[in-house]
Amino acid sequence: AQRRAAALETQRQQEDAVPTVRVARVVTNSAPRQLDLPGSTEAFDAATVFARATGYIGKRNVDIGSEVKAGDVLAVIAAPDLDQQLLQAEAQVAQLQAAVTQAQSNMQLALVTNNRTQTLVVQGWQSKQQGDTDRLTYQGQTAALKVAEANLQAGEAQVSRLKELTGFKQVVAPFDGFITQRHIDVGSLVTADQSTGTPLFDIAHSEVLRTQIYVPQDAVFGLKDGASAEVRVPEIPGRVFHGTVARNANALQPGTRTRLTEVDVDNADGTLFPGLYCTVRLFIPRAQPVISIPSQALIFNKNGLSAAVYEDGVVRIRKLNLLADNGAEVDVRTGLKPNDLIILSPPINIRDGMRVAASGDAPNVHVGSA
C-alpha cells in the first residue's frame, strides 16, 4: 500500500510539474533576404583559336598556362604552298597590267583611226563601209579595255586575299588572357578548312569571372541587375569575393522554375580560376516586412507545421503557413503576429493548454535573415 501511494504521489508530482522553456519575442524583419546558391565560375571571355592557313607549325611560342596579351604571336605556320600561290597571283597581276596597257594602246589607235576615217567619209575620200568598220573597231577596243581592267581588278583581289591568308601564318591572341589548352606542337599539320579547321589553342580571359547561378522563382522578382553579391569558395575559407549581378536570361527554365543569372567577380589578383565550384550569396530586397523565426521553434507532427506560443504561462499551439524556408530561419506568412513569445526547442510532449514557465528574458528573434 505504501509503495502504491508513493507511485501515485510521484505521478501526481509529474503531472503538476511545470516545465521551464526558453522563449523569444517575435518581431517583423525588413532586412534583405539572404539566399545562398551553388554556382560555378567561368572565364569572362573564352575562345578556341583555329588555323586560318594550311601548313605545318614552324614555331610555337606559348604553352598551357602562358599569359598572353592581345596581338601576341602564339605560333607561326609554315605554308610554302600558300606562298607559291601568292607569287603566282602576283605574276598574273603583272600580266594583267600589261594586258591593260596593251588594250589602252589598241583603244587609242582605234580612236585615232576612227576620227580620221569619219573625216574622210564626210569629204568623200573613204567609203561609209570603212567608216562603220573603224567606228565599231573603236567601240570593240573600248570594251576590250574595260574587260582587261576588270580582269586586273579580279587579279588584284586574289592577291589581296592571298596576302590576307599569308598574314594568318602568324597566329595571334584575340584578347588578353591565359592559354588553357594546347592542341598542336611544332611539325603538326594544320588545315584552314571552314568545317574541319584545326584547333590550335584555347584561351581564356579571367581578370573578371562570370559566376553562373540558377535563381528560384520566389527570388526572381526581387533580384535586379546591379545588386551586390558575395562569392565564397570552400577551399579559401574566411575570404569573401565581392561581385555584382550583371545579367540574367530573362526567362525561367520550365523544368526547374529557375532563372540563369550571372554574377561578375573581380579577379584582377588571379586568386580564382575558371571552373571553380562556389557559393553565391544574394541579398534579395523584401517587398514588405515579414516575420522570421528560428527553425528550432518549429513543430512538425501529424497536424502539420506549427509553433508553440507562450501566453501567461500557458502554451498555445499556432498552425503556421511558411513564406520561405531559409535554413536556419523561416519566414512565416500566417500563424504568428509581432510581439508573440515563441518557445524555442519545445519539449517533445508539448501540447496546447499546457502550463509552462519562461526562463529569463525574452530576446527578439530577428537576428538577421538567412
C-alpha positions as CSV (number, residue, x, y, z in Angstrom):
1,A,0.0,0.0,0.0
2,Q,2.8,2.4,0.8
3,R,4.5,1.5,-2.5
4,R,1.3,2.3,-4.4
5,A,0.8,5.5,-2.6
6,A,4.3,6.6,-3.4
7,A,3.8,5.8,-7.0
8,L,0.6,7.8,-7.2
9,E,2.3,10.7,-5.4
10,T,5.2,10.6,-8.0
11,Q,2.7,10.5,-10.8
12,R,0.8,13.5,-9.3
13,Q,4.0,15.5,-9.0
14,Q,4.9,14.8,-12.6
15,E,1.5,15.9,-13.7
16,D,1.7,19.0,-11.6
17,A,5.2,19.8,-12.7
18,V,5.6,23.0,-14.7
19,P,8.5,22.7,-17.2
20,T,10.7,25.7,-17.9
21,V,11.1,26.7,-21.5
22,R,13.1,29.3,-23.5
23,V,11.1,31.9,-25.2
24,A,11.9,34.6,-27.8
25,R,9.8,37.6,-28.8
26,V,8.6,37.7,-32.4
27,V,9.3,40.9,-34.4
28,T,9.0,41.8,-38.1
29,N,12.0,41.6,-40.3
30,S,12.6,44.1,-43.1
31,A,16.3,43.2,-43.8
32,P,17.1,41.8,-47.2
33,R,16.6,38.1,-47.5
34,Q,19.9,36.2,-47.8
35,L,19.9,33.4,-50.3
36,D,22.9,31.1,-50.8
37,L,23.1,29.3,-54.2
38,P,25.6,27.0,-55.7
39,G,27.5,28.3,-58.7
40,S,30.5,27.8,-60.9
41,T,33.0,30.3,-62.3
42,E,33.6,30.8,-65.9
43,A,36.1,33.0,-67.9
44,F,34.6,36.3,-68.9
45,D,35.9,35.7,-72.5
46,A,36.9,32.3,-73.8
47,A,37.7,31.2,-77.4
48,T,39.3,28.4,-79.4
49,V,41.9,29.7,-81.9
50,F,41.7,27.8,-85.2
51,A,44.1,27.7,-88.1
52,R,43.3,30.1,-90.9
53,A,46.2,29.0,-93.1
54,T,47.1,25.4,-94.2
55,G,50.6,24.2,-93.5
56,Y,52.9,22.9,-90.7
57,I,53.6,24.5,-87.3
58,G,57.0,26.0,-87.7
59,K,57.2,27.7,-84.4
60,R,55.2,27.6,-81.1
61,N,55.7,30.5,-78.6
62,V,53.3,29.6,-75.8
63,D,52.2,26.6,-73.8
64,I,49.4,25.7,-71.3
65,G,49.3,28.4,-68.6
66,S,51.2,31.1,-70.6
67,E,49.9,34.6,-70.1
68,V,49.4,36.5,-73.4
69,K,48.3,39.9,-74.5
70,A,46.1,40.7,-77.4
71,G,48.1,40.6,-80.6
72,D,50.9,38.4,-79.2
73,V,52.1,35.8,-81.7
74,L,51.2,32.3,-80.4
75,A,52.6,30.2,-83.3
76,V,53.9,30.6,-86.8
77,I,52.6,28.3,-89.6
78,A,54.9,27.4,-92.4
79,A,52.8,27.4,-95.6
80,P,55.0,27.1,-98.7
81,D,52.0,26.2,-100.9
82,L,50.3,29.4,-99.9
83,D,53.5,31.4,-100.6
84,Q,53.7,29.9,-104.1
85,Q,50.1,30.8,-104.7
86,L,50.8,34.4,-103.8
87,L,53.8,34.6,-106.0
88,Q,51.8,33.1,-108.9
89,A,48.9,35.5,-108.3
90,E,51.3,38.5,-108.2
91,A,52.8,37.3,-111.5
92,Q,49.3,37.1,-113.1
93,V,48.6,40.6,-111.9
94,A,51.7,41.8,-113.7
95,Q,50.5,40.0,-116.9
96,L,47.0,41.6,-116.5
97,Q,48.6,45.1,-116.0
98,A,50.5,44.6,-119.3
99,A,47.2,43.4,-120.9
100,V,45.5,46.6,-119.7
101,T,48.4,48.7,-121.2
102,Q,48.1,46.9,-124.5
103,A,44.3,47.3,-124.5
104,Q,44.7,51.1,-123.8
105,S,47.1,51.4,-126.8
106,N,44.7,49.5,-129.1
107,M,41.8,51.6,-127.9
108,Q,43.8,54.8,-128.5
109,L,44.8,53.6,-132.0
110,A,41.2,52.7,-132.8
111,L,40.1,56.2,-131.6
112,V,42.6,58.0,-133.8
113,T,41.8,55.8,-136.8
114,N,38.0,56.3,-136.3
115,N,38.3,60.1,-136.1
116,R,40.4,60.2,-139.3
117,T,38.1,57.8,-141.2
118,Q,35.0,59.7,-140.2
119,T,36.5,63.0,-141.5
120,L,37.4,61.3,-144.8
121,V,34.0,59.8,-145.2
122,V,32.4,63.2,-144.9
123,Q,34.8,64.5,-147.6
124,G,34.1,61.5,-149.8
125,W,37.6,60.1,-149.6
126,Q,36.5,57.0,-147.7
127,S,33.5,54.7,-148.1
128,K,30.8,54.5,-145.5
129,Q,31.6,50.8,-145.1
130,Q,35.1,51.7,-143.9
131,G,33.7,54.4,-141.6
132,D,31.4,51.9,-139.9
133,T,34.2,49.4,-139.6
134,D,36.6,51.8,-137.9
135,R,33.8,53.1,-135.6
136,L,32.9,49.6,-134.5
137,T,36.5,48.7,-134.1
138,Y,37.0,51.6,-131.7
139,Q,33.9,50.5,-129.7
140,G,35.3,47.0,-129.6
141,Q,38.7,48.2,-128.4
142,T,37.0,50.3,-125.7
143,A,35.1,47.2,-124.4
144,A,38.3,45.2,-124.5
145,L,40.0,47.8,-122.3
146,K,37.1,47.5,-119.8
147,V,37.5,43.7,-119.8
148,A,41.2,44.0,-119.2
149,E,40.7,46.4,-116.4
150,A,38.1,44.1,-114.8
151,N,40.5,41.2,-115.1
152,L,43.2,43.3,-113.4
153,Q,40.8,44.1,-110.5
154,A,40.0,40.4,-110.1
155,G,43.7,39.5,-110.1
156,E,44.4,42.2,-107.5
157,A,41.6,41.0,-105.3
158,Q,43.0,37.5,-105.5
159,V,46.5,38.8,-104.5
160,S,44.8,40.8,-101.6
161,R,43.1,37.6,-100.4
162,L,46.2,35.5,-100.5
163,K,48.2,38.3,-98.7
164,E,45.5,38.2,-96.0
165,L,45.8,34.4,-95.8
166,T,49.6,34.7,-95.7
167,G,49.2,37.1,-92.7
168,F,47.3,34.3,-90.9
169,K,50.5,32.3,-90.9
170,Q,51.2,34.2,-87.7
171,V,48.6,33.0,-85.1
172,V,47.9,35.9,-82.7
173,A,46.0,36.2,-79.4
174,P,42.5,37.7,-79.9
175,F,42.5,39.2,-76.3
176,D,44.4,39.3,-73.1
177,G,44.3,36.0,-71.1
178,F,45.9,32.6,-70.4
179,I,46.4,29.6,-72.6
180,T,44.2,26.9,-71.1
181,Q,44.7,24.2,-73.8
182,R,47.3,23.5,-76.5
183,H,46.3,21.2,-79.4
184,I,49.4,21.4,-81.6
185,D,53.2,21.2,-81.5
186,V,56.0,22.1,-83.8
187,G,55.6,20.0,-87.0
188,S,51.9,19.4,-86.6
189,L,49.9,19.6,-89.9
190,V,47.1,22.1,-89.7
191,T,44.3,22.9,-92.1
192,A,42.2,26.0,-92.7
193,D,39.1,24.3,-93.9
194,Q,35.9,26.1,-92.7
195,S,34.3,22.9,-91.4
196,T,37.3,20.9,-90.4
197,G,39.8,23.6,-89.4
198,T,42.4,22.5,-86.9
199,P,42.1,24.0,-83.3
200,L,45.4,25.4,-82.1
201,F,44.8,26.9,-78.7
202,D,42.1,27.6,-76.1
203,I,42.5,31.0,-74.5
204,A,40.5,32.5,-71.5
205,H,40.3,35.9,-70.1
206,S,39.9,35.6,-66.3
207,E,40.6,39.0,-64.9
208,V,36.8,39.2,-64.5
209,L,35.0,35.9,-63.9
210,R,31.4,35.1,-64.7
211,T,29.7,33.1,-62.0
212,Q,26.6,31.3,-63.1
213,I,23.8,30.5,-60.7
214,Y,20.1,29.5,-61.0
215,V,17.8,31.7,-59.0
216,P,14.5,30.2,-57.9
217,Q,11.2,31.7,-58.9
218,D,10.4,33.1,-55.4
219,A,13.5,35.3,-55.6
220,V,13.4,36.4,-59.2
221,F,11.2,39.4,-58.9
222,G,13.2,41.0,-56.1
223,L,16.6,40.5,-57.7
224,K,17.7,43.2,-60.1
225,D,20.8,43.6,-62.2
226,G,23.4,45.6,-60.4
227,A,22.7,44.1,-57.0
228,S,25.7,43.2,-54.9
229,A,26.6,39.5,-54.2
230,E,29.2,37.6,-52.2
231,V,31.1,34.7,-53.6
232,R,32.8,32.1,-51.4
233,V,35.0,29.1,-52.4
234,P,35.2,26.2,-49.9
235,E,39.0,25.9,-50.4
236,I,39.5,29.5,-49.4
237,P,37.8,29.8,-46.0
238,G,37.3,33.1,-44.5
239,R,37.6,35.1,-47.7
240,V,34.7,36.8,-49.4
241,F,34.9,37.8,-53.1
242,H,32.5,40.7,-53.9
243,G,30.6,40.6,-57.1
244,T,27.7,42.2,-58.9
245,V,24.6,40.7,-60.5
246,A,25.4,41.6,-64.1
247,R,22.9,39.8,-66.4
248,N,20.2,37.2,-66.5
249,A,18.4,35.1,-69.1
250,N,15.0,37.0,-68.7
251,A,13.3,33.6,-68.8
252,L,12.8,30.7,-66.3
253,Q,13.6,27.1,-67.2
254,P,10.3,25.2,-67.3
255,G,11.7,22.1,-65.6
256,T,13.2,23.8,-62.5
257,R,11.4,27.2,-62.4
258,T,14.8,28.9,-62.1
259,R,16.4,31.7,-64.0
260,L,20.0,31.6,-65.2
261,T,21.8,34.6,-63.7
262,E,25.5,35.7,-63.9
263,V,27.5,37.4,-61.2
264,D,30.6,39.2,-62.3
265,V,33.5,38.9,-59.9
266,D,36.7,41.0,-60.0
267,N,39.7,38.6,-60.2
268,A,42.5,41.0,-61.0
269,D,44.8,39.3,-58.5
270,G,44.3,35.9,-60.2
271,T,43.2,34.2,-57.0
272,L,40.3,32.4,-58.6
273,F,40.2,30.2,-61.7
274,P,37.5,29.3,-64.3
275,G,35.6,26.2,-63.4
276,L,35.6,26.5,-59.6
277,Y,32.6,25.4,-57.6
278,C,31.5,28.2,-55.3
279,T,28.6,29.5,-53.2
280,V,27.0,32.8,-54.1
281,R,25.1,34.8,-51.5
282,L,22.4,37.1,-52.8
283,F,20.7,39.9,-50.9
284,I,17.0,39.9,-52.0
285,P,15.0,43.0,-51.0
286,R,11.7,42.3,-49.3
287,A,8.5,43.7,-50.8
288,Q,7.2,44.1,-47.2
289,P,8.4,43.2,-43.7
290,V,7.9,39.6,-42.7
291,I,8.1,37.5,-39.5
292,S,11.2,35.4,-39.3
293,I,11.7,32.8,-36.6
294,P,14.4,30.2,-35.9
295,S,13.9,26.8,-37.3
296,Q,14.4,25.4,-33.8
297,A,11.0,26.8,-32.9
298,L,9.1,24.7,-35.4
299,I,7.0,21.7,-34.5
300,F,6.2,19.1,-37.2
301,N,3.8,16.3,-36.5
302,K,0.7,14.7,-37.9
303,N,-1.1,18.0,-37.7
304,G,1.4,19.7,-39.9
305,L,3.7,22.6,-39.2
306,S,3.2,24.7,-36.1
307,A,4.9,26.7,-33.4
308,A,4.3,27.0,-29.6
309,V,3.4,30.4,-28.3
310,Y,3.8,31.3,-24.6
311,E,0.8,33.2,-23.2
312,D,0.6,34.0,-19.5
313,G,2.2,30.7,-18.5
314,V,0.1,28.6,-20.9
315,V,1.2,27.0,-24.2
316,R,-0.9,27.9,-27.3
317,I,-0.1,25.9,-30.5
318,R,-0.3,28.0,-33.6
319,K,-0.5,26.4,-37.1
320,L,1.9,28.0,-39.5
321,N,1.9,28.8,-43.1
322,L,5.5,29.4,-44.3
323,L,6.6,32.0,-46.9
324,A,10.1,30.8,-47.3
325,D,12.5,28.3,-45.7
326,N,15.9,29.9,-45.4
327,G,17.6,27.0,-43.5
328,A,18.4,28.4,-40.0
329,E,15.3,30.6,-40.2
330,V,11.9,30.5,-41.8
331,D,9.7,33.3,-43.0
332,V,6.1,33.0,-41.7
333,R,3.2,34.0,-43.8
334,T,0.4,33.4,-41.3
335,G,0.1,32.0,-37.8
336,L,2.1,34.5,-35.8
337,K,2.0,38.1,-35.0
338,P,4.6,40.6,-33.8
339,N,5.3,40.5,-30.1
340,D,4.2,36.9,-29.7
341,L,6.5,34.9,-27.4
342,I,7.5,31.7,-29.2
343,I,9.0,28.7,-27.4
344,L,12.4,27.7,-28.7
345,S,13.2,23.9,-28.8
346,P,9.8,23.0,-27.4
347,P,9.6,19.7,-25.4
348,I,8.5,16.7,-27.3
349,N,5.4,16.3,-25.2
350,I,4.3,19.9,-25.5
351,R,0.6,20.4,-26.1
352,D,-2.0,23.2,-26.3
353,G,-3.1,24.5,-22.9
354,M,0.0,23.0,-21.1
355,R,1.3,25.2,-18.3
356,V,5.0,26.2,-18.6
357,A,7.4,28.7,-17.1
358,A,9.5,31.0,-19.2
359,S,13.2,31.2,-18.3
360,G,14.9,34.6,-18.2
361,D,14.4,37.5,-20.6
362,A,12.8,37.0,-24.0
363,P,15.2,38.2,-26.7
364,N,14.0,39.2,-30.1
365,V,14.2,36.6,-32.8
366,H,15.0,38.8,-35.8
367,V,18.7,38.3,-35.6
368,G,19.0,38.9,-39.3
369,S,17.7,36.7,-42.1
370,A,19.2,33.7,-43.7
